[in-house]
Amino acid sequence: SALPDELRGAATLGLAHEEWSGTALRIMARFDCLAVAKRAGEAQQAMLAMAKLHAVTLMQGFHTGRPVQPVTFGHLLGGAIAPLGTGMTRLLDAVDGLNRSPLGAGSMAGEVVGAGRADTATSLGFREPIANTYDAVGNTEDFVAVVESLASVAAPMARLLDELAVMVRTDPSSLVFDDAWMRTGDRHLPGFSTVERLVSLAQQLRAVSLQAQALVSRIRQLPYGPLGVASDWITDDLMALAAHTVDQFDAVDELFRSALTVNRAYLANRAGRDFTTSSDLAAFLMSEEQLPPSVARDVAGLTLRRLLEENLEISAITPEHVDMSALMVIGRELKVEPETLGCWLAPRRFLERRLVEGSPAPSKTREWIERERMANQEVMDRIASRRLQIRDAEHGVIKWIADMTSEGDDG
């Protein structure tokens, strides 16, 4: 019933229920899933733009809720941008698997007369006919792959939004949201405000994964053989899930394109606090004081433990802290210069020394963003190509129906 009026009657004329219902399901599912991929790709573009803008915005990097090392906000977004790209590629590959025609399969054994299966497949915009006619009417894994791919584009975004919500709860000044994303207090709590829409969006994206998991379980419990009436509820559930996913990515796109403002100064001010790594202090001692690596690591580790015992942050480290640790390890003070030590341990210097591929160093982050932008463009081109192929096929079928109707009227 969701097919266009022009195609609905032609799709069922003279065909077994199993093949035309399977064909209709695949036609609708491929179109809706390409719509999800398109919106996800546009949301990823908005995230890439924000990551590029904040490639130098310092902030704390967290591990299981504890600050570990300085990173940048752009680098933080990379933890969701890349998995989203993986999910989009999986979704397109799944759509390619789904975009095969069951027409000509009959109820399971194939038709006796009629056009070649390859010709009808091409006419309807399918990539090819499903090779085995029993598989054509009983295949479930094509639909499972699509449903699981919808979850794979939603899950990384839910995780990222959860992290942003934690940032707002712990440091309310770190991120600023448009009023439409906020819920302000009522007369009982006039000073209360919360980013209600952000939390709700994360919940809705997690719901996509949960609904996908339930649908996959239900599909895989179907008996072996033609899908029969199951095609109807698979169609309804899959279309509803795809539409829900599109709505959520509309909101994600809005969030990163216009609704979120990052407080650079606030995040940078906190980037060096609770900084717990000892690797850079060890590198400083090897480079500036010519200590052997094993000795430098011991001095650095002891120094950081003392800081933690005194409840001090890395920014509070002094030459005296280093000298006390050096006395315990090598029996002498090092007398490092305060200015040299401070410059070495500054969060921005910390990032600039990390020049491995994909690191939070601004230059490496920009290189990674450019690669992701090119990958995004390739995916968007694939989506546009497939949508155009499907539209051309549909227009061709509609024109053929109109021509046949006109010839019938003339006769």
N, C-alpha and C positions, 0 to 999 in steps of 0.2 A: 504493500500500500504506500510505501514511502518513495517508490519510483515515480519519475515524472509521468504525467498523464499520457504523453505521447508514446511512452515506452511500455506502459503497464500491460496493455492488451497484447501487444506484439510479443512481449517477453514470455507470455504464458500460452500463446496460441499453438496447439498441437504438440505440446511438450509434456513430459512426465513431471509430476510435482517435484520430485527430488532434484531434477536438474534445473528447473526454472527458479525454484526457491533458493537453491545454492548459488545460482548465478546472480539473482537479485541481492542476496546477502553480500556477496563479494563486491558487486558494483557499489553498493552503499557504503560498505566498510572501508574500501580503498579511498573513497572520496573524503569521508569523515576523518580518517587517519592522516591523510595528507594535509587536512586543515589543521590538525593538532601539530604536525611537524612544522608547518608554516608559522604558526603562532609561537611555538617554542623557539624556532630560529630567530624570529623577530625579538623575542625576549632576550635571547642570548646576545644579539647585537647591542641591545640596550645595556646589558651587563658588561660587555666588552668595552663600550664607550666609557662607562663609569670606572672600570678597572684601569683604563688608560689615563683617565683624569686623575686617579689616585695612585698612580705607580710610585709616587714619592711620599705618600701620606703615611707617616710612621704610626705604628700601633703595636700593642702587645700581641704576641702569638700565644695561644693557650693549648694546653694538652690536658684532657680530662678535667677541665675547669681551673687549671692552675697555669699562671703565666710562665712561659719558658724562654722564649727568645723574641727579639723585635722582628716584626715583618712589616708589610705595608697593607693598606686596605685593598689595593689592587691585587696583591698576591693572595689575600684571603679569599677574594671572589673567585680566584682561579680554581679553588677546591670544589666549586660547583659548576663553573663554566665548562671545564673539561669533561666531567661526567655527563653534563647535559648534552654536549656534543656527541658523546658515545651513545647516549640514549636515542638521540635523533637519528644517528646512523643505523642503529638497530631497528628503529621504527621503519625507516625507509627500506631496509633489507626485508623486513617482515611484510611490508606492503608489496614488495616485488614478489615474494612468495605467494601472497594472497591473490595477486593479480594474474591468476591463471583460470582459464574457463572450464567449467564442468559441462557446458552445453554439448549435446550429442551423446551424453552418457546414458540417457534414458533413466530407468529406475536403478540400473546398475550395470546392465550388460551391453548398453549401447543401442543406438538407433539403427533400423534397417535401411531407411531411406532418409534423404535430407542432404543439406550442404556439408562440405567437408568441415571437420571440427576446427582445423587451423584457420579457415576462412571466416567462420563465425566468430572465433576468438578475436581475430584482428579487427573485425567489423565493430565489435563492442569495446575495443580499446584494451583487451587483455594482451598480456605478453605472449602467451602460448596456451594451448589446451592442456589440461591435466592428463598426463600420459596414460594412466590406468583408469578405466571407467568406474571401477568399484571404488577406488580412492577418490574419484571426482565427486561422488555423492556421499562418501562417508568420512572424508578427511576432517580431522579436528585440530591437528597441530598447526595448520596455517593460521587458524583463529587464535589458538593459544599464543603463538609467537607475537601476534599483533597486540593482544591484551597485555602480555608481559612487557612489551616494549613501551606501552603507555605508562606502565608503572615505572619503567626505567628513566623516563624523562621527568616524572613528577618527584621521585624520591630524592634526588640530589637537591632540588629546590627546597623541599620541606626541611632537610637537614640544615641548609644555609639559613633559612628564615628562623629556625629554632635558635641558631647561634646569634643572629641579630637581635632576637627577642631577649636573650640572656644579656647581651651587651647593654641593651636599653634598661633592663632591670637593675644591673649592677652599676652602670655608669649612665644615668639618664641624660647627661649632657653630651654623650659621644655621638649620638645620631639624632637628627631632627626630621620629623615627618610632617607632611601637609596635614591641615586640620581634618580633611576627609578621612584620614587614617587613624585619627585619635578619638577617644571617648573621654570627654571631660566630666568632671564631677557634678553631681546634682546638689540640691540645697543641703543635703545631709553631709556631703563630702566636697565642699566647694574647691578645695585645692587638689583634688585627686584627678589624675589623667593617666590613661594607658593607651598603648598602641594596639587597640583592640582588633583592628582590621589585619594587622601583621600576624597576630596570633591566630586569628580565624583563617587566614590564607594558608598558613603552615598546616593547620588541622585539615583543611580541605584537600591540600596536596597529599597528605598522608592518607586521607580517605580514598584517593584515587588508587593508591597501592593496595589498600585493604579490599576495595571493591574488585580490583583486578585479580587479586589472589582468590577471592571467593568465586569469581566467574571462571577462572582457570580450573579450579577444583570441580565445579559443576560440569564444565565441558568434558573434562577427562573421565568423568563418571558415566558418560553416555555409553550405551551398549555398542558393540562392534556392528558396523553396517551403516546403511544410509541414515542420515540425520533425521529425515522426516520432519515432524512438527517441531523438533528442537530448533530448526532453522529460525522459527519465528521468535522464540525468546532469546536466542543468541543475537539476532538482529536488534531486538529492542534493547537488550542490556549493553551490547557493544556500542550502539549509537548513543545511548544515554551516557556511557562512560566517556566516550570521545567528546561529546558536547560539554560535559562537566570539566574535562581536562582543558579544553579550549578556553572556557570561562576563567579558569585559574591562571592560565598563562596570559590572558588579557590583563589580569591584575598584576602579575609579575612584571610585565612590560611597563605598566604604568608606574609601578614602584621604582624601578631603576631608571626610568626615563625622566620622571618629573617629581615623584613624591618623596624621595629620600635625599637628604642633605647630610654630608659627613662633616663633623666638627674637627677639622684638621688640627687646629691648635691644641684642642683638648686631648686628642688621641696621641699627638706627638709628645705632649707634656708627660704622658703616662707611659710612653714606650719603654723607658729605661727602668721603670719601677718593678720590683719583684723579679728582676732579671736573674735567673738562677743558673745559667750555663757557666761552666768554668773553662770551656775550650778556648775562648778568646784571651782570657788571662794567661793561660798556658802558652798560647802563641806569642803573646807579648813578652813573656819571660824568656822564651827561646830566641825571639828576634832581637830584643833590646838588651837582654842581660846575658845572652849566650849560654843559657842553661841547657843541659841535655834534656831531651824530651821527657824521659821518665821523671826526672827531678822537677821539671817545670809543671808536669801534671800533678805531682804530689803537693807542691807549694800552692798551686791554684786550687786544688780540691780542699786543702786545709783552710785556705783563706775564705772560700765560699761557705764552708761549714761554720766558721766563726761568725760570718755575717748573718747567717740564718739563726744562729744561737742568740745573737744580739738583736735580732729582728730588724736588721738593716737591709736596705736595698742596694743594688749594685752601684747606684749613683753615689752611695755613701762610702765606697771603698777608699782607703787612704794608703799612702806608702807605709804607715805604721802597721796596718793589717798585714801587708805583704811581708814586711820585715819580721814580724812575730812568727809568721808561718815559715819563713826562710830559716830563722834561727832553729826551729824545731826539725827541719829537714836537712839543712846543710851546715848548720852551726854558725852562720854569719848573716848579717843584714845586707840587703841589696841596695838600699838608699836610692830607690827609683824616684824620678822627678814627678811631682804631682801633676804638672801640666801634661807631660807625656802620657802618664797613665790615664788621665781623664779623657784626653783626645782619643786614645786607643779604644777605650771602652764605651765611647759615646755610641748610642744606637745607630746613628746614620753611618758612622765609620764601620760598625759591625756589619751592616748590609753591604757597604761598598766593597768589602773584602771578599764577599761571597759571590764569586763570578762563575760558578758552575751553571750549566744550562737549566733554566727554569727556576733559578733562585729568586729571592725577593729584592736583589739588587735592581735598582730602577732600569738599568740598561738591559738586563736579562729579562725582566718582566715585560718591557716593551717589545723585545724580540719574540717572546712567547705570545703576547697579545696579537702580534701581526700574523704569526702562524695560525693562531686560532681564528682570526678574522678571515684568512684565506680558506681555511677548512669550512667555516660557516658559509662562505660564498659558494663553495662547491656544493654543499648540501642544499642551499636555497636554489641553486640552478637545477639540481636534480628534482627538487619538488616542483619547480615551475615547469620543467620538461614533462613530468608525469601528468600534472594537472592539464597541460595543454593537449597532450595526447588523448586523455580521457574526454575532454570537451570536444575535440575534433571528431572523435568516434561517436559521441552522443549526437552531435549535430548531423553527422552523416546518416545515422540510423533514423533520426527524425525526418530528414529530407527524403530518405528512401520510403518511409511510411507515407509521407505526404504525396510522393510521386505515385505510389501504388494506389492510394486512395483516389487520386485524380484520374488515373487510368481507368479505375473501376467505374467512376462516375461517368466518364466519357463513353464507356462501353454501354 
